Amino acid sequence: MANFFHEIEGAQDPELIDLLIEAFQDESGSIYQAGPEEHFLLPGMPGETFENLELVREEVGSWRSEATLVDESVFAKVQQGTMWFLPKSRSPRYFVSMSACSTIIARTNSHLVVAHVSYSEVGSTIGTINFLLSKGMAHGDMSVIASVGSGQDPGFGSKRMVSKEAYVELGIPASNVHTFEHSFELLDEGGVHRNLTQIVVGPNIVFVDSADWRVTKGHWGPKYTRQDYEVDSHIINL
């Protein structure tokens, strides 16, 4: 019998995407620990050591490489600066939450790969794409959910991918680059993330929810509340 998440997923109704994301978060099951060649750190992301930060490096055995196994499907939250590289036989579903970050998705006949590129940094993006190419994937096998626009002002940080054209210049087909623009507005006792974007990635489809999220002080830290106005929920077929 299908669980609640898969029932909503099967409906493929944009109006249910926020409920789909809630169902993903609420799923319970056994702990799935990534095996060899299933979880990686992206360029620039420190792990146990600070060596070879310019490379994609395998990481297993950490909290970031833990997922949830639900009825033989792996539900993985892709943490910032990491990549899951699961075989389709695991029936993976991935969740990513982005403000200034971007997501690279790659598919082969055997694997579904999702990378969460921290702050859409140029070096990490190029390194991730080159790694996927080294694994036999082509640019046409890749799609991007990209944070672009003025909200990508790097300040004193690393250079960032600021436009759809920047990805096309790296070889990603224009039809495979999907963009959103995020900003943060500081308010009394908190602020608002404008167009914070959350996605759930399945084998052939991406569920996208872009909405404003109010941030206030909570008892145990910041409290995030989704606002029900100016919402853009839609589906991307891979």
C-alpha positions in Angstrom: 0.0 0.0 0.0 1.4 3.4 -1.0 2.3 5.7 1.9 1.0 9.2 2.1 4.0 10.8 0.5 3.7 8.6 -2.6 0.0 9.2 -2.8 0.5 12.9 -3.1 3.5 12.5 -5.4 1.4 10.4 -7.7 -1.3 13.1 -8.0 1.3 15.5 -9.5 -0.9 18.5 -8.4 1.0 21.8 -8.0 -1.4 22.9 -5.3 -0.3 19.9 -3.2 3.4 20.5 -3.4 3.7 22.2 0.1 1.8 19.2 1.5 4.2 16.9 -0.4 7.2 18.7 1.3 5.6 18.3 4.7 5.0 14.6 4.0 8.7 14.2 3.1 9.7 15.8 6.4 7.3 13.7 8.4 8.3 10.3 6.9 9.7 7.9 9.5 11.6 4.7 8.9 15.0 3.1 9.5 18.3 5.0 9.2 19.9 4.6 5.8 23.7 5.2 5.8 25.2 6.0 2.5 27.5 3.3 1.1 30.6 3.6 -1.0 30.3 6.1 -3.9 26.9 7.3 -2.7 27.6 10.5 -0.8 30.2 13.3 -1.5 31.4 16.7 -0.4 31.5 19.4 -3.1 34.5 21.6 -3.8 35.1 24.1 -1.0 33.1 22.1 1.6 35.4 21.1 4.5 35.0 17.6 6.0 37.3 15.7 8.3 40.3 17.5 6.8 40.9 20.6 4.9 43.0 18.9 2.2 42.0 18.9 -1.5 39.1 21.3 -0.9 39.0 22.1 -4.7 37.9 18.5 -5.4 34.7 16.5 -5.0 35.5 14.0 -2.1 33.6 11.0 -0.9 32.0 11.3 2.5 30.3 8.4 4.3 29.8 7.8 8.0 28.8 11.4 8.9 25.4 12.9 9.9 25.2 14.4 6.4 25.3 11.0 4.8 22.4 9.6 6.8 18.9 9.3 5.1 15.7 7.6 5.9 14.6 4.2 4.4 10.8 4.1 3.9 9.3 1.1 2.3 12.5 0.4 0.3 12.7 4.1 -0.9 15.6 6.3 0.3 14.5 9.8 1.5 17.6 12.0 1.6 17.9 15.6 2.7 20.8 17.0 0.6 22.7 19.2 2.9 24.5 22.4 1.8 27.8 21.6 0.0 27.0 17.9 -0.5 25.9 15.4 -3.2 24.0 12.2 -3.1 24.7 9.7 -5.9 22.1 6.9 -5.4 21.2 4.1 -7.8 17.7 4.2 -9.1 17.2 0.8 -7.6 17.1 2.6 -4.2 14.0 4.5 -5.4 15.5 7.8 -4.1 13.6 10.9 -3.3 15.7 14.0 -2.5 14.8 17.2 -0.6 16.7 20.5 -1.0 16.0 24.0 0.6 17.6 27.0 -1.1 18.0 30.7 -0.7 21.3 31.7 -2.4 22.2 28.1 -3.1 21.5 26.1 -6.3 20.9 22.5 -7.1 22.4 20.4 -9.9 20.5 17.3 -10.9 21.9 14.5 -13.1 20.4 11.3 -14.3 21.7 8.2 -16.0 20.0 4.9 -16.8 21.2 3.6 -13.4 21.6 6.7 -11.1 19.8 9.8 -9.8 22.2 12.4 -8.5 21.5 15.7 -6.6 24.1 18.2 -5.6 23.4 21.2 -3.3 25.9 23.9 -4.3 26.6 26.2 -1.5 25.9 29.9 -2.3 25.9 29.0 -6.1 29.7 29.4 -6.0 31.4 29.3 -9.4 34.3 27.1 -8.4 32.0 24.5 -6.7 29.6 24.5 -9.7 32.4 23.9 -12.2 34.0 21.3 -10.0 30.7 19.4 -9.6 29.9 19.5 -13.3 33.4 18.3 -14.2 33.1 15.4 -11.6 29.8 14.3 -13.2 31.4 14.5 -16.7 34.2 12.3 -15.4 31.6 9.7 -14.3 30.4 9.4 -17.9 27.5 11.8 -17.8 26.9 14.4 -20.5 25.8 18.1 -20.1 22.4 17.1 -21.5 22.0 14.7 -18.6 22.1 17.6 -16.1 19.5 20.1 -15.0 19.8 23.0 -12.6 17.5 24.8 -10.2 19.5 28.0 -9.9 19.3 31.0 -7.5 20.2 34.0 -9.7 19.9 37.8 -9.8 20.8 40.6 -7.5 20.5 38.4 -4.4 23.7 36.7 -5.5 25.9 39.7 -4.6 29.0 37.9 -3.3 30.3 40.7 -1.1 33.7 39.6 0.0 33.1 35.9 -0.7 33.7 33.7 -3.7 32.3 34.4 -7.2 28.8 33.2 -7.7 26.7 32.0 -10.6 24.4 35.0 -11.2 22.4 34.2 -14.3 21.0 31.4 -16.4 23.5 32.3 -19.1 26.4 31.5 -16.7 25.2 27.8 -16.6 24.6 27.7 -20.4 28.2 28.9 -20.9 29.3 25.8 -18.9 27.5 23.6 -21.3 24.1 23.0 -19.6 21.3 23.2 -22.1 19.2 26.4 -21.7 16.0 24.3 -21.5 17.5 22.5 -18.5 18.2 25.6 -16.4 15.4 26.7 -14.2 15.8 29.9 -12.1 14.4 31.8 -9.1 15.5 35.0 -7.4 15.8 35.2 -3.6 16.3 38.1 -1.3 16.1 38.7 2.4 14.3 41.6 4.0 15.2 42.6 7.6 12.3 43.4 9.7 11.7 44.1 13.4 12.4 40.9 15.4 13.4 39.0 12.4 12.9 39.2 8.7 11.5 37.6 5.5 13.2 35.2 3.1 11.6 36.3 -0.2 11.2 33.4 -2.7 12.9 30.8 -0.6 12.8 27.7 -2.7 12.3 24.1 -1.7 12.3 21.1 -4.0 11.6 17.4 -3.9 13.4 15.4 -6.7 12.1 12.1 -7.9 13.2 9.9 -10.8 11.6 11.9 -13.6 10.1 15.0 -11.9 11.0 17.9 -9.7 8.4 19.5 -7.4 9.2 23.2 -6.8 7.8 25.4 -4.1 8.9 29.1 -3.9 7.4 31.1 -1.2 8.1 33.8 1.4 9.2 32.6 4.8 8.9 34.8 7.9 11.8 34.4 10.4 11.2 35.2 14.1 12.9 34.4 17.3 11.9 31.1 18.8 12.6 29.5 22.1 15.3 27.2 20.6 16.4 29.4 17.8 15.0 31.0 14.6 11.4 30.1 13.8 10.4 29.8 10.1 6.8 30.3 9.0 5.7 29.9 5.4 3.5 32.8 4.1 0.6 31.9 1.9 0.9 34.8 -0.5 3.1 35.2 -3.6 3.6 31.4 -3.8 4.9 29.8 -7.0 4.4 26.0 -6.9 5.1 24.1 -10.1 6.4 20.9 -11.5 9.4 20.3 -13.8 9.6 17.2 -15.9 13.1 15.9 -16.3 
